[in-house]
Amino acid sequence: MVLDIPIEDLIMGYIEVVRSTELVLVAMQEAISRNLSSQLIYNIAAKYLEVSRELTEDSLERIYTFTSNLHESSYQLTLYKFISEYADHYSVRSILAVSLLQIYLIERNQFNKLVEVYETGKHILHHVRFLQLQDQITYYYKLGAHAYHIRKFEDCITYCQRLVAIDYISFSYYLMGQYDMAEKYVNILKEFNYPFIYEKDFVECQASANPTLTGEYAEYYATKSEYYLKILAYDQAFQAWIKSMTMYTAVDRPSNVFMLLQIFKKCFGKYV
């Protein structure tokens, strides 16, 4: 006789009787490998804290490490949210801050919720002092880049000034029409030879998935090319021109492609 018991019920029954944190983690890994519900994963994490004899901070740190090694972002999101809730409840500020950062980094990849996620990301400003230095750098850069791409240029400048992320600061001033300030930051870049941190995360989107967004980024690169031409940075101008041309072609914008070809003929023709 075969018992018709759902696998989630079996796992929940199992973790109710075990008293080993190692076995609870094994059960969680098994649930993840079977693509079981996020609610089950959340419940298993809660059971881990219940059976653990470690300090709450150490237990949360271990769940955080477990979560960081996962490849499934949906389960990571569930567990980071679990960690943030319990870290907040027990006032474990460093783990709260880093789990909120990870939640933001996952959710900011949802291009259809850029504005909503940006507001969520700003909440981490209240916890940023509890982040390690490298995480603070990541946070300010990501939030600054996020602000830039939703055209909150003043916010972008505020966040990026904490890193001296010159590229976004200068481009933001340029798009606001404050050319003297844009030039100032470009000169700082030249003086200190500060490396650019490129905006790969937002721009590497598939044209077939979101042609409207791709068209907007094509316009962004066209503007960026124009900016580099104004400061006589021809290599950077050409690279931005190439990206804009590729994106406009991918979303079938012939008028924009023609415009870029005219720019190429006028500005780059003598170099080819």
C-alpha positions as CSV (number, residue, x, y, z in Angstrom):
1,M,0.0,0.0,0.0
2,V,1.4,3.4,-1.1
3,L,0.6,6.4,1.1
4,D,-0.5,9.4,-0.9
5,I,1.2,12.0,1.2
6,P,2.4,15.3,-0.4
7,I,6.1,15.7,-0.3
8,E,5.8,19.1,1.5
9,D,3.8,17.4,4.3
10,L,6.5,14.8,4.6
11,I,9.3,17.3,4.9
12,M,7.4,19.4,7.4
13,G,6.7,16.2,9.5
14,Y,10.4,15.4,9.3
15,I,11.6,18.7,10.5
16,E,9.1,18.7,13.4
17,V,10.9,15.7,15.0
18,V,14.6,16.4,14.1
19,R,16.8,18.3,16.6
20,S,19.8,18.8,14.4
21,T,20.4,22.0,12.5
22,E,22.5,20.0,10.0
23,L,19.5,17.9,9.2
24,V,17.2,20.9,8.9
25,L,19.6,22.4,6.3
26,V,19.6,19.0,4.5
27,A,15.8,19.2,4.4
28,M,15.9,22.7,3.1
29,Q,18.3,21.8,0.4
30,E,16.1,18.9,-0.6
31,A,13.0,21.1,-0.8
32,I,14.9,23.6,-3.0
33,S,16.1,20.8,-5.3
34,R,12.5,19.7,-5.7
35,N,11.3,23.3,-6.5
36,L,8.9,23.2,-3.6
37,S,7.0,26.3,-2.3
38,S,8.8,29.4,-0.9
39,Q,6.5,29.2,2.1
40,L,7.9,25.8,2.9
41,I,11.5,27.1,2.7
42,Y,10.5,30.0,5.0
43,N,9.0,27.5,7.5
44,I,12.1,25.3,7.4
45,A,14.3,28.4,8.1
46,A,12.1,29.2,11.1
47,K,12.6,25.6,12.3
48,Y,16.3,26.0,12.0
49,L,16.3,29.0,14.4
50,E,14.0,27.0,16.8
51,V,16.3,24.0,17.1
52,S,19.6,25.9,17.0
53,R,21.5,26.2,20.2
54,E,23.7,28.9,18.8
55,L,23.3,32.6,19.4
56,T,20.6,34.1,17.2
57,E,23.2,36.2,15.4
58,D,25.3,33.1,14.6
59,S,22.3,31.2,13.4
60,L,21.2,34.0,11.1
61,E,24.8,34.2,9.8
62,R,24.7,30.6,8.9
63,I,21.4,30.8,7.1
64,Y,22.8,33.9,5.3
65,T,25.8,31.9,4.2
66,F,23.6,29.0,3.0
67,T,21.4,31.5,1.1
68,S,24.4,33.2,-0.6
69,N,25.5,29.8,-2.0
70,L,22.1,29.2,-3.7
71,H,21.7,29.7,-7.4
72,E,17.9,30.2,-7.4
73,S,17.1,33.9,-6.9
74,S,13.5,33.3,-5.9
75,Y,14.6,31.1,-3.0
76,Q,17.3,33.6,-2.1
77,L,14.8,36.3,-2.0
78,T,12.6,34.3,0.3
79,L,15.4,33.5,2.7
80,Y,16.9,37.0,2.7
81,K,13.5,38.4,3.6
82,F,13.3,35.8,6.4
83,I,16.7,36.8,7.6
84,S,15.9,40.5,7.5
85,E,12.7,40.0,9.5
86,Y,14.3,38.0,12.3
87,A,17.4,40.2,12.3
88,D,15.2,43.2,12.7
89,H,13.2,41.5,15.5
90,Y,16.4,40.6,17.4
91,S,18.3,43.8,16.5
92,V,21.1,42.1,14.7
93,R,21.9,45.2,12.7
94,S,24.8,44.0,10.5
95,I,22.9,41.0,9.2
96,L,19.7,43.1,8.8
97,A,21.6,45.6,6.7
98,V,23.3,43.0,4.4
99,S,20.2,41.0,3.9
100,L,18.3,44.1,2.9
101,L,21.1,44.9,0.5
102,Q,20.8,41.5,-1.1
103,I,17.0,41.8,-1.4
104,Y,17.5,45.1,-3.2
105,L,20.2,43.7,-5.5
106,I,17.8,40.9,-6.6
107,E,14.7,43.0,-6.9
108,R,16.4,45.8,-8.9
109,N,16.7,43.4,-11.9
110,Q,12.9,43.6,-12.3
111,F,12.9,46.2,-15.1
112,N,9.2,46.7,-14.9
113,K,9.4,47.8,-11.3
114,L,12.4,50.2,-11.4
115,V,10.7,53.1,-9.6
116,E,9.1,50.9,-6.9
117,V,12.3,49.0,-6.2
118,Y,14.2,52.3,-6.1
119,E,12.1,53.5,-3.2
120,T,12.7,50.2,-1.4
121,G,16.4,50.5,-2.0
122,K,16.5,54.0,-0.5
123,H,15.3,52.5,2.8
124,I,18.7,50.9,3.2
125,L,20.1,54.3,3.8
126,H,19.0,54.0,7.4
127,H,21.1,50.9,7.8
128,V,24.1,51.6,5.6
129,R,26.5,52.3,8.4
130,F,26.2,48.7,9.5
131,L,27.4,47.4,6.1
132,Q,31.0,46.4,5.5
133,L,33.0,48.9,3.4
134,Q,32.8,46.8,0.2
135,D,29.0,46.4,0.6
136,Q,28.7,50.2,1.2
137,I,30.5,50.8,-2.1
138,T,28.3,48.3,-3.9
139,Y,25.1,49.9,-2.4
140,Y,25.9,53.5,-3.2
141,Y,27.0,52.7,-6.7
142,K,24.0,50.5,-7.4
143,L,21.6,53.0,-5.9
144,G,23.3,55.9,-7.8
145,A,23.1,54.0,-11.1
146,H,19.5,53.2,-10.4
147,A,18.7,56.8,-9.8
148,Y,20.5,57.7,-13.0
149,H,18.4,55.3,-15.1
150,I,15.1,56.5,-13.8
151,R,16.3,60.1,-14.4
152,K,16.6,61.2,-10.7
153,F,19.8,62.9,-11.5
154,E,20.1,64.9,-8.3
155,D,19.7,61.7,-6.3
156,C,22.3,60.1,-8.5
157,I,24.8,62.8,-7.8
158,T,24.2,62.6,-4.0
159,Y,24.8,58.9,-3.8
160,C,27.7,58.7,-6.3
161,Q,29.5,61.6,-4.6
162,R,30.1,59.2,-1.7
163,L,32.1,57.1,-4.1
164,V,33.3,59.7,-6.5
165,A,31.7,57.6,-9.3
166,I,32.7,60.2,-11.8
167,D,31.0,58.8,-14.9
168,Y,27.4,59.0,-13.5
169,I,28.0,62.3,-11.8
170,S,29.3,63.9,-14.9
171,F,26.6,62.5,-17.2
172,S,23.9,63.6,-14.8
173,Y,25.2,67.1,-14.7
174,Y,25.5,67.0,-18.5
175,L,21.8,65.9,-18.9
176,M,20.8,68.6,-16.5
177,G,22.5,71.2,-18.7
178,Q,25.2,72.0,-16.1
179,Y,28.1,71.6,-18.4
180,D,30.6,73.4,-16.2
181,M,30.0,70.9,-13.4
182,A,30.2,68.0,-15.9
183,E,33.5,69.2,-17.1
184,K,34.7,69.6,-13.5
185,Y,34.1,65.9,-12.7
186,V,35.7,64.8,-16.0
187,N,38.8,66.8,-15.1
188,I,38.9,65.1,-11.6
189,L,38.7,61.8,-13.4
190,K,41.7,62.7,-15.6
191,E,43.7,64.0,-12.7
192,F,43.3,60.9,-10.5
193,N,43.0,58.3,-13.3
194,Y,39.9,57.0,-11.5
195,P,38.6,53.8,-13.1
196,F,35.0,53.8,-14.6
197,I,32.5,51.3,-13.2
198,Y,30.4,50.5,-16.2
199,E,26.6,50.2,-16.1
200,K,26.4,46.6,-17.3
201,D,23.6,45.5,-15.1
202,F,20.9,47.9,-16.4
203,V,22.0,48.0,-20.0
204,E,22.4,44.3,-20.7
205,C,18.8,43.7,-21.5
206,Q,17.4,41.7,-24.4
207,A,15.6,43.7,-27.2
208,S,13.1,40.9,-27.7
209,A,12.1,41.0,-24.1
210,N,11.6,44.7,-23.8
211,P,12.0,46.7,-27.0
212,T,10.7,49.9,-25.4
213,L,13.3,49.8,-22.7
214,T,16.0,48.9,-25.2
215,G,15.0,51.9,-27.3
216,E,15.4,54.1,-24.2
217,Y,18.9,52.7,-23.6
218,A,19.8,53.3,-27.3
219,E,18.9,56.9,-26.7
220,Y,21.0,57.0,-23.6
221,Y,24.0,55.7,-25.5
222,A,23.4,58.2,-28.3
223,T,23.4,61.0,-25.7
224,K,26.5,59.5,-24.1
225,S,28.3,59.5,-27.4
226,E,27.3,63.2,-28.0
227,Y,28.7,64.0,-24.5
228,Y,32.0,62.3,-25.2
229,L,32.3,64.2,-28.5
230,K,31.9,67.5,-26.7
231,I,34.8,66.7,-24.4
232,L,36.9,65.3,-27.3
233,A,36.9,61.8,-25.9
234,Y,36.6,60.1,-29.3
235,D,37.3,56.5,-28.3
236,Q,34.6,56.6,-25.7
237,A,32.2,58.4,-28.1
238,F,32.7,55.7,-30.7
239,Q,32.1,52.9,-28.3
240,A,28.8,54.5,-27.1
241,W,27.8,55.2,-30.7
242,I,28.3,51.5,-31.5
243,K,26.1,50.4,-28.6
244,S,23.4,52.9,-29.6
245,M,23.5,51.8,-33.2
246,T,23.2,48.1,-32.2
247,M,20.2,48.7,-30.0
248,Y,18.3,50.9,-32.4
249,T,18.9,48.3,-35.1
250,A,17.6,45.5,-32.8
251,V,14.3,47.3,-32.2
252,D,13.9,48.5,-35.8
253,R,14.3,52.3,-35.5
254,P,15.4,53.2,-39.0
255,S,15.1,57.0,-38.5
256,N,17.4,56.8,-35.5
257,V,19.8,54.5,-37.3
258,F,20.0,57.1,-40.1
259,M,20.6,59.9,-37.6
260,L,23.5,57.9,-36.1
261,L,25.0,57.2,-39.5
262,Q,25.0,60.9,-40.2
263,I,26.8,61.5,-36.9
264,F,29.3,58.8,-37.8
265,K,30.0,60.4,-41.2
266,K,30.4,63.8,-39.7
267,C,32.5,63.0,-36.6
268,F,34.2,59.7,-37.2
269,G,34.6,59.5,-40.9
270,K,38.1,60.9,-41.0
271,Y,39.3,58.1,-38.6
272,V,38.2,55.2,-40.8
